Amino acid sequence: MRQLNLDQLQTLIVIADLGTFAAAAQALHLAPPTVSLHVKELESWLDTALVIRGRRQAELTPAGAVLVQEGRKLLAAGDDLVDRVRRRAAGRAGMVRVAVSAGVSTQLLPLMLQQLNAQSPDIELRLEAVGSAEAMRRLKAGTLDIAIVASPQPAAPEVRLQPWRQDAMVVLLPAAWAPPEAITPDWLAGRRWASFTPATQMHGLIAGWFGQAGLSPRPYLALSYPGALKSLAAAAQAAAILPFEEVADLADAPEVCIRPMAPSLMRPMAVASRQAGMSDPAVTTVLDVIDRFKS
């Protein structure tokens, strides 16, 4: 069964817009006989007149008006389809599954999402809060595309690991404690302090920091949400050990103060992605945005 010829439909629409066969031929860069042939073939296929050919003006019949009206929608839908395919191929559209661990700064994450939305609003991110070990397992299984994980991680042929950030850890303390200029393990071990839960990279880093000084204190509280840790310090309940980026917004807050750790403690993180997903332009686009925030 013959299908609608889109070139012929476009010719009819231009005739409707410009009013004459000659003007349509000029606009479409076609010979006038070709324009007439397009209309005749459409009329023959539909077995109805579409255009009334006047001496100076060409007018649509009621059937022609319906075809032009609906044809505009059809061509617009076709253009939209082509655009979506091109955006998908260029990495400006698609769905990407991203996991973030508890250590990813709640200050950085919104900035990354904002940049991605401004650049590629048609990329849908499916975000999940997943621990680093679980994220690596899911990347291998193919149920995640990208994960921001603690570093180092065991190498795996299915996963590409790239260093991402080295963030300095600091202590957020109640200002009423009048803390020293730098916080040592000995000084902090004798006070109430809070940090992340035992299953996280943060817990291991902090335990190692105390361990270097021959100490093994227990935290006052172990939580997995940075905002809750910050609230404890603001309420003068405990000191909180966090990445600097997480507490930078409190630098001028009178109720708390930020102090470096002595010896210094760094939190390394990496970006892990499925090797098989690197052929997906949408995944590459998200990785490019994440890479802008590396340090």
C-alpha positions as CSV (number, residue, x, y, z in Angstrom):
1,M,0.0,0.0,0.0
2,R,1.4,3.4,-1.0
3,Q,2.3,5.7,1.9
4,L,2.1,9.5,2.1
5,N,5.0,11.2,0.3
6,L,6.4,13.8,2.7
7,D,8.0,15.8,0.0
8,Q,4.7,16.1,-1.8
9,L,3.0,17.1,1.4
10,Q,5.6,19.8,2.1
11,T,5.0,21.2,-1.4
12,L,1.3,21.4,-0.8
13,I,1.9,23.2,2.5
14,V,4.2,25.8,0.9
15,I,1.6,26.4,-1.8
16,A,-0.9,27.1,0.9
17,D,1.5,29.5,2.7
18,L,2.6,31.4,-0.4
19,G,-0.5,31.3,-2.5
20,T,0.9,30.3,-5.9
21,F,2.7,27.4,-7.6
22,A,5.4,29.7,-8.9
23,A,6.2,31.1,-5.5
24,A,6.3,27.6,-4.0
25,A,8.6,26.4,-6.8
26,Q,11.0,29.3,-6.0
27,A,10.9,28.7,-2.3
28,L,11.5,25.0,-2.6
29,H,14.1,25.3,-5.4
30,L,12.0,23.1,-7.7
31,A,11.0,23.4,-11.3
32,P,7.3,24.6,-11.6
33,P,6.4,21.3,-13.4
34,T,7.7,19.4,-10.4
35,V,5.5,21.4,-8.1
36,S,2.5,20.7,-10.3
37,L,3.4,17.0,-10.4
38,H,3.6,16.7,-6.6
39,V,0.1,18.1,-6.2
40,K,-1.3,15.9,-9.0
41,E,0.2,12.8,-7.5
42,L,-1.3,13.6,-4.1
43,E,-4.7,14.2,-5.6
44,S,-4.5,11.0,-7.6
45,W,-3.5,9.0,-4.5
46,L,-6.3,10.5,-2.4
47,D,-8.7,10.6,-5.3
48,T,-9.8,14.1,-4.5
49,A,-9.0,17.7,-5.5
50,L,-6.7,19.5,-3.1
51,V,-6.1,22.8,-4.8
52,I,-8.2,25.1,-6.9
53,R,-5.9,26.6,-9.5
54,G,-6.9,30.2,-10.1
55,R,-5.3,32.6,-12.6
56,R,-3.5,34.5,-9.9
57,Q,-4.0,32.5,-6.7
58,A,-4.1,28.9,-5.7
59,E,-6.7,28.0,-3.0
60,L,-7.1,24.9,-1.0
61,T,-10.2,22.8,-1.2
62,P,-11.8,21.8,2.1
63,A,-10.0,18.4,1.7
64,G,-6.8,20.2,0.9
65,A,-7.2,22.4,4.0
66,V,-7.6,19.3,6.2
67,L,-4.5,17.7,4.7
68,V,-2.4,20.9,5.2
69,Q,-3.6,21.4,8.8
70,E,-2.8,17.8,9.8
71,G,0.2,17.6,7.6
72,R,1.8,20.5,9.5
73,K,1.5,18.4,12.7
74,L,2.9,15.4,11.0
75,L,6.0,17.2,9.7
76,A,6.5,18.9,13.1
77,A,6.4,15.5,14.8
78,G,8.9,14.2,12.3
79,D,11.2,17.1,13.0
80,D,10.9,16.5,16.7
81,L,11.7,12.8,16.3
82,V,14.8,13.6,14.3
83,D,15.9,16.1,16.9
84,R,15.4,13.6,19.8
85,V,17.4,11.0,17.9
86,R,20.2,13.5,17.3
87,R,20.2,14.7,20.9
88,R,20.4,11.1,22.1
89,A,23.2,10.3,19.8
90,A,25.1,13.5,20.9
91,G,24.6,12.6,24.6
92,R,22.1,15.4,25.3
93,A,19.3,13.0,26.2
94,G,18.8,9.6,27.9
95,M,18.7,8.0,31.3
96,V,21.8,7.5,33.5
97,R,21.9,5.6,36.8
98,V,24.2,7.2,39.2
99,A,25.1,6.1,42.8
100,V,26.6,8.5,45.4
101,S,28.1,7.4,48.7
102,A,27.5,9.2,52.0
103,G,30.8,11.0,51.7
104,V,29.8,12.9,48.6
105,S,29.3,16.6,49.5
106,T,25.8,17.8,49.7
107,Q,27.2,21.1,48.6
108,L,28.9,19.7,45.4
109,L,26.0,17.4,44.3
110,P,23.5,20.2,43.6
111,L,26.1,22.2,41.7
112,M,26.8,19.1,39.5
113,L,23.0,18.6,38.9
114,Q,22.5,22.2,38.1
115,Q,25.3,22.2,35.5
116,L,24.0,19.0,33.9
117,N,20.4,20.3,33.7
118,A,21.6,23.6,32.1
119,Q,23.7,21.7,29.6
120,S,21.5,18.7,28.9
121,P,18.0,19.0,30.4
122,D,16.8,15.9,28.6
123,I,19.2,13.6,30.4
124,E,17.3,11.9,33.3
125,L,19.5,11.1,36.3
126,R,18.4,8.2,38.5
127,L,20.2,9.0,41.8
128,E,20.7,6.4,44.5
129,A,22.5,6.6,47.9
130,V,24.7,3.5,47.9
131,G,27.8,2.5,49.8
132,S,31.0,2.1,47.8
133,A,31.2,-1.7,48.0
134,E,27.6,-2.1,47.0
135,A,28.1,0.4,44.1
136,M,31.0,-1.6,42.8
137,R,29.0,-4.8,42.9
138,R,26.1,-3.1,41.0
139,L,28.4,-1.6,38.4
140,K,29.8,-5.1,37.7
141,A,26.2,-6.5,37.5
142,G,25.2,-3.7,35.1
143,T,22.5,-2.2,37.3
144,L,24.4,1.1,37.7
145,D,26.2,3.3,35.1
146,I,28.3,5.6,37.3
147,A,29.2,5.7,41.0
148,I,31.2,8.1,43.1
149,V,33.0,5.9,45.5
150,A,35.6,5.8,48.2
151,S,39.2,5.3,47.0
152,P,41.0,3.0,46.6
153,Q,38.7,0.2,45.3
154,P,39.7,-3.3,44.1
155,A,40.3,-3.3,40.3
156,A,37.7,-5.0,38.2
157,P,37.8,-5.5,34.4
158,E,34.1,-4.5,34.1
159,V,34.7,-1.1,35.8
160,R,36.8,1.9,35.0
161,L,38.1,3.8,38.0
162,Q,39.3,7.4,37.7
163,P,40.6,9.5,40.7
164,W,38.2,12.3,41.4
165,R,38.8,14.4,44.5
166,Q,41.2,14.7,47.5
167,D,39.2,16.6,50.1
168,A,40.6,17.9,53.4
169,M,38.8,16.7,56.5
170,V,38.1,19.3,59.2
171,V,36.4,19.4,62.6
172,L,33.2,21.5,63.1
173,L,33.0,22.4,66.7
174,P,30.7,24.5,69.0
175,A,32.3,27.9,69.4
176,A,31.7,27.8,73.1
177,W,34.3,25.1,73.4
178,A,37.1,27.6,72.6
179,P,39.0,25.0,70.6
180,P,42.7,25.3,69.7
181,E,43.8,26.4,66.2
182,A,44.3,22.8,65.1
183,I,42.6,19.7,66.4
184,T,44.8,16.8,67.5
185,P,43.6,13.2,68.2
186,D,44.5,13.6,71.9
187,W,42.5,16.8,72.3
188,L,39.4,15.4,70.4
189,A,39.4,12.0,72.0
190,G,38.6,13.5,75.4
191,R,35.5,15.3,74.0
192,R,32.2,14.4,72.4
193,W,32.6,13.9,68.7
194,A,30.4,12.4,66.0
195,S,31.1,11.0,62.5
196,F,29.8,8.6,59.9
197,T,28.6,5.0,60.6
198,P,31.1,2.1,60.7
199,A,30.3,0.8,57.3
200,T,31.5,3.9,55.6
201,Q,34.9,5.0,54.3
202,M,34.8,8.0,56.6
203,H,34.6,5.8,59.7
204,G,37.7,3.9,58.6
205,L,39.7,7.1,57.8
206,I,38.9,8.7,61.2
207,A,39.6,5.5,63.1
208,G,43.0,5.4,61.3
209,W,43.7,9.0,62.2
210,F,43.1,8.3,65.9
211,G,45.0,5.0,65.6
212,Q,48.2,6.7,64.4
213,A,48.2,8.4,67.8
214,G,47.6,5.1,69.6
215,L,44.0,6.0,70.4
216,S,40.7,4.2,69.8
217,P,37.9,6.4,71.1
218,R,34.3,5.7,70.4
219,P,32.2,8.4,68.7
220,Y,29.4,10.1,70.7
221,L,27.1,9.4,67.7
222,A,27.5,7.7,64.3
223,L,25.3,9.0,61.6
224,S,25.1,8.7,57.8
225,Y,23.7,12.2,57.0
226,P,26.2,15.1,57.0
227,G,23.4,17.6,57.7
228,A,22.6,15.8,61.0
229,L,26.3,15.9,62.0
230,K,26.4,19.7,61.3
231,S,23.3,20.2,63.4
232,L,24.9,18.5,66.4
233,A,27.8,20.9,66.3
234,A,25.5,23.9,65.9
235,A,23.5,22.7,68.9
236,A,26.7,22.4,71.0
237,Q,26.2,18.7,71.4
238,A,29.3,17.3,69.7
239,A,32.1,18.1,67.3
240,A,31.6,16.7,63.8
241,I,34.4,15.5,61.5
242,L,33.5,16.3,57.9
243,P,35.0,17.3,54.5
244,F,35.7,21.0,54.4
245,E,33.3,21.4,51.4
246,E,30.5,20.2,53.6
247,V,31.0,22.9,56.2
248,A,32.3,25.8,54.2
249,D,28.8,27.5,54.3
250,L,29.2,27.7,58.1
251,A,32.5,29.6,58.1
252,D,30.9,32.8,59.4
253,A,28.3,31.2,61.7
254,P,28.9,32.5,65.3
255,E,27.7,29.3,67.0
256,V,30.4,27.1,65.4
257,C,34.0,27.2,64.3
258,I,36.0,25.1,61.8
259,R,39.4,23.8,62.6
260,P,41.9,21.8,60.5
261,M,43.0,18.4,61.8
262,A,46.6,17.8,62.9
263,P,48.0,15.7,61.4
264,S,46.0,16.5,58.4
265,L,43.5,13.9,57.0
266,M,42.4,13.7,53.4
267,R,39.4,11.9,52.0
268,P,40.1,10.4,48.5
269,M,37.3,9.6,46.1
270,A,37.0,8.1,42.6
271,V,34.5,8.0,39.8
272,A,33.6,4.4,38.8
273,S,31.8,3.6,35.6
274,R,30.8,0.6,33.6
275,Q,33.3,-0.2,30.8
276,A,30.3,-1.4,28.7
277,G,28.5,1.9,29.3
278,M,31.2,4.1,27.8
279,S,29.6,3.7,24.3
280,D,26.5,5.6,25.6
281,P,26.9,9.3,24.8
282,A,24.6,10.2,27.8
283,V,26.9,8.4,30.2
284,T,29.9,10.2,28.7
285,T,28.1,13.6,29.1
286,V,27.4,12.9,32.8
287,L,31.0,11.8,33.4
288,D,32.2,15.1,31.7
289,V,30.1,17.1,34.1
290,I,31.4,15.2,37.2
291,D,34.9,15.6,35.9
292,R,34.6,19.4,36.1
293,F,34.4,19.1,39.9
294,K,37.6,17.1,40.4
295,S,40.4,18.3,42.6
